[in-house]
Amino acid sequence: MGVLDKLSDYFSVSTTTGKRRKPMQTVEIKVKMDCDGCERRVRNSVAHMK
């Protein structure tokens, strides 16, 4: 067992057909905002969500 064998164990690529990603969901978020600055901050935060 060489170093390359150990490394290949860590980085082995296998196709897993059993694990599938869940489909994306659309959600509705209600946020109280007092001013335009608050609206901008909320929009920027939501834009960076995945």
HTML snippet that shows the backbone in 3Dmol.js (N, CA, C, O; Angstrom):
<script src="https://3Dmol.org/build/3Dmol-min.js"></script>
<div id="view" style="width:600px;height:400px;position:relative"></div>
<script>
const pdb = `
ATOM      1  N   MET A   1       0.846  -1.184   0.000  1.00  0.00           N
ATOM      2  CA  MET A   1       0.000   0.000   0.000  1.00  0.00           C
ATOM      3  C   MET A   1       0.884   1.237   0.000  1.00  0.00           C
ATOM      4  O   MET A   1       1.629   1.508   0.942  1.00  0.00           O
ATOM      5  N   GLY A   2       0.773   1.949  -1.061  1.00  0.00           N
ATOM      6  CA  GLY A   2       1.538   3.174  -1.172  1.00  0.00           C
ATOM      7  C   GLY A   2       0.687   4.380  -0.829  1.00  0.00           C
ATOM      8  O   GLY A   2      -0.493   4.275  -0.494  1.00  0.00           O
ATOM      9  N   VAL A   3       1.327   5.511  -0.925  1.00  0.00           N
ATOM     10  CA  VAL A   3       0.641   6.760  -0.621  1.00  0.00           C
ATOM     11  C   VAL A   3      -0.474   7.010  -1.633  1.00  0.00           C
ATOM     12  O   VAL A   3      -1.552   7.482  -1.271  1.00  0.00           O
ATOM     13  N   LEU A   4      -0.218   6.696  -2.884  1.00  0.00           N
ATOM     14  CA  LEU A   4      -1.249   6.921  -3.906  1.00  0.00           C
ATOM     15  C   LEU A   4      -2.472   6.044  -3.686  1.00  0.00           C
ATOM     16  O   LEU A   4      -3.594   6.465  -3.966  1.00  0.00           O
ATOM     17  N   ASP A   5      -2.268   4.831  -3.187  1.00  0.00           N
ATOM     18  CA  ASP A   5      -3.411   3.968  -2.890  1.00  0.00           C
ATOM     19  C   ASP A   5      -4.269   4.560  -1.780  1.00  0.00           C
ATOM     20  O   ASP A   5      -5.498   4.530  -1.853  1.00  0.00           O
ATOM     21  N   LYS A   6      -3.614   5.101  -0.749  1.00  0.00           N
ATOM     22  CA  LYS A   6      -4.362   5.717   0.356  1.00  0.00           C
ATOM     23  C   LYS A   6      -5.140   6.934  -0.144  1.00  0.00           C
ATOM     24  O   LYS A   6      -6.307   7.122   0.201  1.00  0.00           O
ATOM     25  N   LEU A   7      -4.476   7.759  -0.965  1.00  0.00           N
ATOM     26  CA  LEU A   7      -5.154   8.945  -1.480  1.00  0.00           C
ATOM     27  C   LEU A   7      -6.312   8.575  -2.397  1.00  0.00           C
ATOM     28  O   LEU A   7      -7.346   9.243  -2.394  1.00  0.00           O
ATOM     29  N   SER A   8      -6.147   7.527  -3.174  1.00  0.00           N
ATOM     30  CA  SER A   8      -7.230   7.139  -4.076  1.00  0.00           C
ATOM     31  C   SER A   8      -8.447   6.649  -3.300  1.00  0.00           C
ATOM     32  O   SER A   8      -9.572   6.749  -3.789  1.00  0.00           O
ATOM     33  N   ASP A   9      -8.234   6.118  -2.091  1.00  0.00           N
ATOM     34  CA  ASP A   9      -9.368   5.714  -1.255  1.00  0.00           C
ATOM     35  C   ASP A   9     -10.186   6.930  -0.827  1.00  0.00           C
ATOM     36  O   ASP A   9     -11.413   6.861  -0.753  1.00  0.00           O
ATOM     37  N   TYR A  10      -9.510   8.038  -0.546  1.00  0.00           N
ATOM     38  CA  TYR A  10     -10.211   9.241  -0.110  1.00  0.00           C
ATOM     39  C   TYR A  10     -10.946   9.931  -1.256  1.00  0.00           C
ATOM     40  O   TYR A  10     -12.008  10.520  -1.054  1.00  0.00           O
ATOM     41  N   PHE A  11     -10.385   9.858  -2.441  1.00  0.00           N
ATOM     42  CA  PHE A  11     -10.946  10.580  -3.570  1.00  0.00           C
ATOM     43  C   PHE A  11     -11.616   9.668  -4.585  1.00  0.00           C
ATOM     44  O   PHE A  11     -11.687  10.005  -5.767  1.00  0.00           O
ATOM     45  N   SER A  12     -12.099   8.540  -4.149  1.00  0.00           N
ATOM     46  CA  SER A  12     -12.734   7.624  -5.092  1.00  0.00           C
ATOM     47  C   SER A  12     -14.053   8.216  -5.578  1.00  0.00           C
ATOM     48  O   SER A  12     -14.806   8.814  -4.809  1.00  0.00           O
ATOM     49  N   VAL A  13     -14.309   8.038  -6.854  1.00  0.00           N
ATOM     50  CA  VAL A  13     -15.527   8.555  -7.465  1.00  0.00           C
ATOM     51  C   VAL A  13     -16.454   7.377  -7.706  1.00  0.00           C
ATOM     52  O   VAL A  13     -16.107   6.423  -8.403  1.00  0.00           O
ATOM     53  N   SER A  14     -17.617   7.460  -7.129  1.00  0.00           N
ATOM     54  CA  SER A  14     -18.596   6.402  -7.341  1.00  0.00           C
ATOM     55  C   SER A  14     -19.934   7.046  -7.658  1.00  0.00           C
ATOM     56  O   SER A  14     -20.271   8.106  -7.129  1.00  0.00           O
ATOM     57  N   THR A  15     -20.673   6.408  -8.507  1.00  0.00           N
ATOM     58  CA  THR A  15     -21.988   6.930  -8.848  1.00  0.00           C
ATOM     59  C   THR A  15     -23.007   6.305  -7.915  1.00  0.00           C
ATOM     60  O   THR A  15     -23.145   5.084  -7.851  1.00  0.00           O
ATOM     61  N   THR A  16     -23.708   7.148  -7.204  1.00  0.00           N
ATOM     62  CA  THR A  16     -24.742   6.665  -6.297  1.00  0.00           C
ATOM     63  C   THR A  16     -26.090   7.028  -6.894  1.00  0.00           C
ATOM     64  O   THR A  16     -26.463   8.200  -6.945  1.00  0.00           O
ATOM     65  N   THR A  17     -26.801   6.038  -7.335  1.00  0.00           N
ATOM     66  CA  THR A  17     -28.113   6.294  -7.915  1.00  0.00           C
ATOM     67  C   THR A  17     -29.185   6.354  -6.840  1.00  0.00           C
ATOM     68  O   THR A  17     -30.287   6.841  -7.094  1.00  0.00           O
ATOM     69  N   GLY A  18     -28.880   5.867  -5.645  1.00  0.00           N
ATOM     70  CA  GLY A  18     -29.854   5.872  -4.569  1.00  0.00           C
ATOM     71  C   GLY A  18     -30.073   7.251  -3.983  1.00  0.00           C
ATOM     72  O   GLY A  18     -31.167   7.551  -3.505  1.00  0.00           O
ATOM     73  N   LYS A  19     -29.052   8.097  -4.010  1.00  0.00           N
ATOM     74  CA  LYS A  19     -29.181   9.440  -3.443  1.00  0.00           C
ATOM     75  C   LYS A  19     -29.525  10.421  -4.549  1.00  0.00           C
ATOM     76  O   LYS A  19     -28.726  10.671  -5.452  1.00  0.00           O
ATOM     77  N   ARG A  20     -30.701  10.958  -4.466  1.00  0.00           N
ATOM     78  CA  ARG A  20     -31.122  11.958  -5.439  1.00  0.00           C
ATOM     79  C   ARG A  20     -31.445  13.232  -4.694  1.00  0.00           C
ATOM     80  O   ARG A  20     -31.892  13.201  -3.547  1.00  0.00           O
ATOM     81  N   ARG A  21     -31.220  14.337  -5.344  1.00  0.00           N
ATOM     82  CA  ARG A  21     -31.529  15.623  -4.734  1.00  0.00           C
ATOM     83  C   ARG A  21     -33.031  15.840  -4.694  1.00  0.00           C
ATOM     84  O   ARG A  21     -33.765  15.414  -5.586  1.00  0.00           O
ATOM     85  N   LYS A  22     -33.465  16.505  -3.654  1.00  0.00           N
ATOM     86  CA  LYS A  22     -34.876  16.854  -3.566  1.00  0.00           C
ATOM     87  C   LYS A  22     -35.155  17.984  -4.551  1.00  0.00           C
ATOM     88  O   LYS A  22     -34.295  18.836  -4.774  1.00  0.00           O
ATOM     89  N   PRO A  23     -36.335  17.999  -5.136  1.00  0.00           N
ATOM     90  CA  PRO A  23     -36.652  19.086  -6.062  1.00  0.00           C
ATOM     91  C   PRO A  23     -36.747  20.417  -5.318  1.00  0.00           C
ATOM     92  O   PRO A  23     -37.068  20.466  -4.131  1.00  0.00           O
ATOM     93  N   MET A  24     -36.463  21.478  -6.038  1.00  0.00           N
ATOM     94  CA  MET A  24     -36.514  22.812  -5.441  1.00  0.00           C
ATOM     95  C   MET A  24     -37.952  23.143  -5.057  1.00  0.00           C
ATOM     96  O   MET A  24     -38.900  22.747  -5.735  1.00  0.00           O
ATOM     97  N   GLN A  25     -38.092  23.875  -3.960  1.00  0.00           N
ATOM     98  CA  GLN A  25     -39.406  24.303  -3.504  1.00  0.00           C
ATOM     99  C   GLN A  25     -39.469  25.820  -3.542  1.00  0.00           C
ATOM    100  O   GLN A  25     -38.473  26.498  -3.288  1.00  0.00           O
ATOM    101  N   THR A  26     -40.619  26.339  -3.854  1.00  0.00           N
ATOM    102  CA  THR A  26     -40.845  27.774  -3.810  1.00  0.00           C
ATOM    103  C   THR A  26     -41.498  28.102  -2.479  1.00  0.00           C
ATOM    104  O   THR A  26     -42.504  27.501  -2.101  1.00  0.00           O
ATOM    105  N   VAL A  27     -40.918  29.057  -1.778  1.00  0.00           N
ATOM    106  CA  VAL A  27     -41.463  29.456  -0.482  1.00  0.00           C
ATOM    107  C   VAL A  27     -41.801  30.941  -0.522  1.00  0.00           C
ATOM    108  O   VAL A  27     -41.261  31.698  -1.329  1.00  0.00           O
ATOM    109  N   GLU A  28     -42.687  31.330   0.348  1.00  0.00           N
ATOM    110  CA  GLU A  28     -43.082  32.725   0.453  1.00  0.00           C
ATOM    111  C   GLU A  28     -42.619  33.244   1.804  1.00  0.00           C
ATOM    112  O   GLU A  28     -42.904  32.643   2.840  1.00  0.00           O
ATOM    113  N   ILE A  29     -41.906  34.360   1.788  1.00  0.00           N
ATOM    114  CA  ILE A  29     -41.371  34.944   3.017  1.00  0.00           C
ATOM    115  C   ILE A  29     -42.023  36.306   3.209  1.00  0.00           C
ATOM    116  O   ILE A  29     -42.010  37.143   2.306  1.00  0.00           O
ATOM    117  N   LYS A  30     -42.588  36.522   4.384  1.00  0.00           N
ATOM    118  CA  LYS A  30     -43.182  37.815   4.696  1.00  0.00           C
ATOM    119  C   LYS A  30     -42.280  38.519   5.704  1.00  0.00           C
ATOM    120  O   LYS A  30     -41.970  37.973   6.763  1.00  0.00           O
ATOM    121  N   VAL A  31     -41.863  39.735   5.366  1.00  0.00           N
ATOM    122  CA  VAL A  31     -40.952  40.501   6.212  1.00  0.00           C
ATOM    123  C   VAL A  31     -41.502  41.909   6.357  1.00  0.00           C
ATOM    124  O   VAL A  31     -41.877  42.542   5.370  1.00  0.00           O
ATOM    125  N   LYS A  32     -41.551  42.402   7.604  1.00  0.00           N
ATOM    126  CA  LYS A  32     -41.964  43.780   7.836  1.00  0.00           C
ATOM    127  C   LYS A  32     -40.775  44.693   7.571  1.00  0.00           C
ATOM    128  O   LYS A  32     -39.679  44.464   8.083  1.00  0.00           O
ATOM    129  N   MET A  33     -41.000  45.738   6.763  1.00  0.00           N
ATOM    130  CA  MET A  33     -39.923  46.668   6.436  1.00  0.00           C
ATOM    131  C   MET A  33     -40.391  48.089   6.699  1.00  0.00           C
ATOM    132  O   MET A  33     -41.532  48.449   6.407  1.00  0.00           O
ATOM    133  N   ASP A  34     -39.485  48.895   7.261  1.00  0.00           N
ATOM    134  CA  ASP A  34     -39.823  50.270   7.598  1.00  0.00           C
ATOM    135  C   ASP A  34     -39.363  51.277   6.545  1.00  0.00           C
ATOM    136  O   ASP A  34     -39.995  52.316   6.356  1.00  0.00           O
ATOM    137  N   CYS A  35     -38.262  50.966   5.864  1.00  0.00           N
ATOM    138  CA  CYS A  35     -37.707  51.957   4.943  1.00  0.00           C
ATOM    139  C   CYS A  35     -37.116  51.273   3.710  1.00  0.00           C
ATOM    140  O   CYS A  35     -37.083  50.045   3.624  1.00  0.00           O
ATOM    141  N   ASP A  36     -36.649  52.090   2.755  1.00  0.00           N
ATOM    142  CA  ASP A  36     -36.057  51.555   1.528  1.00  0.00           C
ATOM    143  C   ASP A  36     -34.745  50.828   1.815  1.00  0.00           C
ATOM    144  O   ASP A  36     -34.414  49.858   1.134  1.00  0.00           O
ATOM    145  N   GLY A  37     -34.007  51.284   2.807  1.00  0.00           N
ATOM    146  CA  GLY A  37     -32.749  50.619   3.172  1.00  0.00           C
ATOM    147  C   GLY A  37     -33.007  49.209   3.676  1.00  0.00           C
ATOM    148  O   GLY A  37     -32.255  48.284   3.369  1.00  0.00           O
ATOM    149  N   CYS A  38     -34.079  49.047   4.456  1.00  0.00           N
ATOM    150  CA  CYS A  38     -34.446  47.711   4.944  1.00  0.00           C
ATOM    151  C   CYS A  38     -34.816  46.810   3.771  1.00  0.00           C
ATOM    152  O   CYS A  38     -34.440  45.638   3.737  1.00  0.00           O
ATOM    153  N   GLU A  39     -35.547  47.355   2.820  1.00  0.00           N
ATOM    154  CA  GLU A  39     -35.952  46.572   1.654  1.00  0.00           C
ATOM    155  C   GLU A  39     -34.726  46.107   0.873  1.00  0.00           C
ATOM    156  O   GLU A  39     -34.667  44.958   0.436  1.00  0.00           O
ATOM    157  N   ARG A  40     -33.755  46.987   0.699  1.00  0.00           N
ATOM    158  CA  ARG A  40     -32.541  46.638  -0.038  1.00  0.00           C
ATOM    159  C   ARG A  40     -31.765  45.534   0.671  1.00  0.00           C
ATOM    160  O   ARG A  40     -31.278  44.605   0.027  1.00  0.00           O
ATOM    161  N   ARG A  41     -31.648  45.630   1.993  1.00  0.00           N
ATOM    162  CA  ARG A  41     -30.913  44.611   2.750  1.00  0.00           C
ATOM    163  C   ARG A  41     -31.613  43.265   2.679  1.00  0.00           C
ATOM    164  O   ARG A  41     -30.954  42.234   2.541  1.00  0.00           O
ATOM    165  N   VAL A  42     -32.931  43.258   2.770  1.00  0.00           N
ATOM    166  CA  VAL A  42     -33.683  42.000   2.692  1.00  0.00           C
ATOM    167  C   VAL A  42     -33.559  41.402   1.297  1.00  0.00           C
ATOM    168  O   VAL A  42     -33.359  40.195   1.161  1.00  0.00           O
ATOM    169  N   ARG A  43     -33.672  42.219   0.270  1.00  0.00           N
ATOM    170  CA  ARG A  43     -33.542  41.716  -1.106  1.00  0.00           C
ATOM    171  C   ARG A  43     -32.162  41.108  -1.336  1.00  0.00           C
ATOM    172  O   ARG A  43     -32.052  40.050  -1.956  1.00  0.00           O
ATOM    173  N   ASN A  44     -31.108  41.762  -0.846  1.00  0.00           N
ATOM    174  CA  ASN A  44     -29.756  41.231  -1.011  1.00  0.00           C
ATOM    175  C   ASN A  44     -29.592  39.919  -0.255  1.00  0.00           C
ATOM    176  O   ASN A  44     -28.962  38.990  -0.762  1.00  0.00           O
ATOM    177  N   SER A  45     -30.145  39.829   0.939  1.00  0.00           N
ATOM    178  CA  SER A  45     -30.037  38.598   1.724  1.00  0.00           C
ATOM    179  C   SER A  45     -30.759  37.442   1.043  1.00  0.00           C
ATOM    180  O   SER A  45     -30.245  36.325   0.988  1.00  0.00           O
ATOM    181  N   VAL A  46     -31.948  37.714   0.526  1.00  0.00           N
ATOM    182  CA  VAL A  46     -32.725  36.663  -0.131  1.00  0.00           C
ATOM    183  C   VAL A  46     -32.052  36.240  -1.439  1.00  0.00           C
ATOM    184  O   VAL A  46     -32.103  35.067  -1.808  1.00  0.00           O
ATOM    185  N   ALA A  47     -31.435  37.169  -2.127  1.00  0.00           N
ATOM    186  CA  ALA A  47     -30.774  36.842  -3.394  1.00  0.00           C
ATOM    187  C   ALA A  47     -29.611  35.877  -3.181  1.00  0.00           C
ATOM    188  O   ALA A  47     -29.296  35.085  -4.069  1.00  0.00           O
ATOM    189  N   HIS A  48     -28.971  35.934  -2.013  1.00  0.00           N
ATOM    190  CA  HIS A  48     -27.826  35.062  -1.741  1.00  0.00           C
ATOM    191  C   HIS A  48     -28.226  33.724  -1.144  1.00  0.00           C
ATOM    192  O   HIS A  48     -27.367  32.869  -0.931  1.00  0.00           O
ATOM    193  N   MET A  49     -29.511  33.521  -0.868  1.00  0.00           N
ATOM    194  CA  MET A  49     -29.960  32.223  -0.358  1.00  0.00           C
ATOM    195  C   MET A  49     -29.948  31.206  -1.483  1.00  0.00           C
ATOM    196  O   MET A  49     -30.079  31.553  -2.656  1.00  0.00           O
ATOM    197  N   LYS A  50     -29.794  29.982  -1.118  1.00  0.00           N
ATOM    198  CA  LYS A  50     -29.795  28.924  -2.114  1.00  0.00           C
ATOM    199  C   LYS A  50     -31.141  28.255  -2.142  1.00  0.00           C
ATOM    200  O   LYS A  50     -31.353  27.325  -2.921  1.00  0.00           O
TER     201      LYS A  50
END
`;
const viewer = $3Dmol.createViewer("view");
viewer.addModel(pdb, "pdb");
viewer.setStyle({}, {cartoon: {color: "spectrum"}});
viewer.zoomTo();
viewer.render();
</script>
